[in-house]
Amino acid sequence: MTVFTAIGLSALHHTHIALNAHMAERFGWQQPTYYTSADKEAETVRSGVGISDIGPLGKVLLHGEIDRYLLNGLKQEGATEVGNVALMRFTEDSGIGDILMARLAHDEAILITEPNQAQAVAGIMADAGEICAHAVDITSVMIGIRLIGPSAPRILGSVTELNTDPRYFVNMSCTQGNISQVHGTLIRYDLADLPSYDIYVDRSYGKYIWETLIEAGHRFKIVPVGMDSLSILKRSM
């Protein structure tokens, strides 16, 4: 009997196809690996700005006694106060990679996981005994778009009233608010020495936000970048 495995498609899948992206399956998702050339895209990002679809990353919404969760098996690097982002880890034998935790409120956080690990993370969190909290996998209802490069802060500042001034909205910060009139979560998580902003909104607004950022970045010669390009940048960290 033939067994078929479902392949995840981003809300921007057809946008990538229209841009002639080279697509490949990674972690159970069809993802753009590059549009022109990975090396060329990475070089453009270093001097200007790029935009990338990070929708396949796992997303878990956490509500409740978050601080008790943090004392119950999660190791953290960085501050966990509201408005901060921290790198979290489960035990080494969990098989789960690094988790980025954006602390949005005293009792609310969003956990960003490797692709296809959100369900496992939510399951582990749900088994936290008597801790009063809820963990929900929201990967399928949210899309992530990354704006990265020296010009990224100026583009972002033109589409939101949130205070994204790099002097105040520093690396490992997070906030919520309207981005081009759409409510979203904004996480700053720099890649190497490049300012990098991850925008998470409802899946239905993904194409609109992508096109808004492309239009705002036109004068900065913004380019779409694929997963191979981001990997090159990560290796330079």
Secondary structure, 3 states (H helix, E strand, C coil): CCCCCCCEECCCHHHHHHCCCEEEEECCEEEEEECCCHHHHHHHHHHCCEEEECCCCEEEEEEECHHHHHCCCCEEECCCCCCEEEEEECCHHHCCCCEEEEEEECCEEEEEECCCCHHHHHHHHHCCCCCCEEEEECHHHEEEEEEECCCHHHHHHCCECCCCCCCCCCCCEEEEEEECCEEEEEEECCECCECEEEEEEEHHHHHHHHHHHHHHCHHHCCEECCHHHHHHHHHCC
